[in-house]
């Protein structure tokens, strides 16, 4: 299976880039790590006592993600998607069938922590070049509308998330094809060259 990994801090445009790629290339599917948060009593307790819980790997349900990822790789199809509700702290499973999958986009703040598990696949790792102020503005607007936060809380959560993301030190990404994405990057050309995917246009 061909895999595109998109990494960057919160508000950097990972989902926007993922959607553009899916619209351009045939037969892809997206797995967002944001939709694989842990739920239940333990998660609720930890979210109250661990600073920046939802920005740390401890909140990520890797086993559930791995189950979906392995199934798609083996069968080239998927019959469901997950979506996480940030207000209710619940996860919803919706049945949506997709067949003839040729590549998976994995995007989210936890992607760097699982890179070492993707080595056996034909993988392109994309790191988004970021501007702190523009990321913060996007996150505040999103959190006000989608996550029911106050502006003050959204700003504080962003700053904590930003610091946690850039404090992390990973070495596994050196093993993969890495591309730093900027506004000037011809991302479609790079994907065709490195993964040989077929475009819709």
C-alpha positions in Angstrom: 0.0 0.0 0.0 1.2 3.5 -0.8 1.1 5.9 2.2 1.2 9.7 2.4 1.9 10.9 5.9 1.1 14.6 6.6 2.5 16.1 9.8 2.5 19.5 11.4 1.3 21.3 14.5 -2.3 22.1 15.1 -3.8 24.6 12.7 -1.0 24.1 10.1 -3.4 23.0 7.3 -3.0 19.2 7.4 -6.6 18.4 6.7 -6.8 21.1 3.9 -3.8 19.6 2.2 -5.2 16.1 2.6 -8.5 17.0 1.0 -6.7 18.6 -2.0 -4.7 15.4 -2.6 -7.8 13.2 -2.3 -9.6 15.5 -4.9 -6.6 15.2 -7.3 -5.7 11.6 -7.1 -7.9 8.5 -7.6 -8.8 5.8 -5.1 -7.4 7.3 -1.8 -8.7 7.3 1.7 -7.8 9.5 4.7 -7.2 8.3 8.3 -7.0 11.3 10.7 -5.3 10.6 14.0 -7.7 13.2 15.5 -10.5 10.6 15.0 -8.7 8.0 17.1 -8.7 9.5 20.5 -9.3 7.2 23.4 -12.7 7.4 25.1 -14.2 6.1 28.3 -13.7 6.7 32.0 -9.9 6.4 32.1 -9.6 8.9 29.3 -11.9 11.4 31.0 -9.9 11.1 34.2 -6.5 11.5 32.5 -7.8 14.5 30.5 -8.4 16.3 33.7 -5.1 15.5 35.4 -2.6 15.4 32.5 -1.6 18.8 31.1 -2.1 18.9 27.4 -3.6 15.3 27.4 -5.1 15.6 23.9 -1.8 16.7 22.4 0.1 13.7 23.9 0.4 10.2 22.5 -1.2 8.8 25.6 -4.6 10.0 24.3 -4.2 8.3 20.9 -5.9 4.9 20.5 -3.1 3.4 18.4 -4.6 -0.1 18.5 -7.8 1.0 16.9 -5.9 3.0 14.3 -3.6 0.0 13.5 -6.6 -2.3 13.1 -8.1 0.0 10.4 -4.8 0.6 8.7 -3.9 -3.0 8.5 -7.4 -4.0 7.2 -7.2 -1.4 4.4 -3.6 -2.5 3.5 -4.6 -6.1 3.3 -8.0 -5.7 1.5 -7.7 -2.4 -0.4 -11.1 -1.5 0.9 -12.8 0.1 4.0 -16.4 -0.2 5.2 -16.4 2.5 7.9 -14.9 5.8 9.2 -14.6 7.2 12.7 -15.2 10.7 13.8 -14.4 12.2 17.2 -16.7 14.7 18.9 -14.5 17.2 20.7 -17.4 18.6 22.7 -18.9 15.3 24.0 -15.5 13.5 24.0 -17.1 10.5 22.1 -16.2 8.6 19.0 -18.8 7.7 16.3 -18.5 4.9 13.8 -20.2 5.5 10.5 -20.5 2.9 7.8 -19.2 4.1 4.5 -17.9 1.6 2.0 -14.9 2.4 -0.2 -13.2 -0.1 -2.6 -10.1 -0.3 -4.8 -8.1 1.8 -2.4 -4.6 2.5 -3.8 -3.2 4.8 -1.1 -3.8 6.0 2.4 -3.3 9.5 3.8 -2.4 9.5 7.4 -2.6 13.0 8.9 -2.5 14.5 12.4 -0.3 15.6 15.2 0.5 12.0 16.2 1.9 10.9 12.8 5.5 11.3 13.7 5.1 8.9 16.6 4.0 6.1 14.3 6.4 6.6 11.4 8.6 3.7 12.4 5.6 1.4 11.9 5.2 2.5 8.2 8.6 1.6 6.9 7.6 -1.4 5.0 5.2 0.7 2.8 5.9 3.0 -0.1 5.7 6.1 2.0 6.0 9.9 1.4 6.3 11.9 4.6 5.2 15.5 4.3 6.1 18.1 7.0 4.2 21.3 6.7 6.2 24.5 7.0 4.4 26.6 9.6 3.8 30.2 10.8 2.8 30.3 14.5 0.6 33.3 14.2 -1.4 32.1 11.2 -1.8 28.6 12.8 -3.1 30.2 16.0 -5.7 32.3 14.2 -7.0 29.2 12.4 -7.2 27.2 15.5 -9.0 29.9 17.5 -11.6 30.3 14.8 -12.0 26.6 14.5 -12.3 26.0 18.2 -14.9 28.8 18.7 -17.1 27.3 16.0 -16.5 23.5 16.2 -15.4 22.8 19.8 -17.3 25.3 21.9 -14.2 26.9 23.5 -13.8 30.5 24.6 -11.2 32.6 22.7 -9.0 32.7 25.8 -9.1 28.9 26.3 -8.5 28.2 22.6 -5.5 30.5 22.6 -4.0 28.8 25.7 -4.7 25.3 24.4 -3.0 26.3 21.1 0.2 27.6 22.8 0.4 24.5 24.9 -0.1 22.2 21.9 2.5 24.1 19.8 5.1 23.7 22.6 4.4 20.0 23.0 4.6 19.4 19.3 8.0 21.1 18.8 9.5 19.7 22.0 9.2 16.2 20.6 12.3 14.7 19.1 11.9 12.0 16.5 14.6 10.2 14.5 12.4 7.6 12.6 11.5 10.2 10.0 15.0 10.0 8.5 14.2 6.6 7.1 11.4 7.9 4.9 11.1 10.1 1.8 10.6 13.5 3.4 9.2 16.6 1.8 8.9 20.0 3.5 5.7 21.5 2.1 5.4 25.2 1.5 3.0 27.3 -0.6 5.5 27.1 -3.5 5.7 23.3 -3.5 4.2 21.5 -6.5 2.8 18.7 -4.3 1.0 16.9 -7.1 4.2 16.6 -9.1 6.1 15.3 -6.1 3.5 12.7 -5.3 3.4 11.5 -8.9 7.2 11.3 -8.9 7.6 9.5 -5.6 4.4 7.3 -5.4 3.4 7.2 -9.1 -0.3 7.8 -8.4 -2.9 8.4 -11.1 -4.5 11.8 -11.2 -8.2 12.5 -11.8 -7.2 15.5 -14.0 
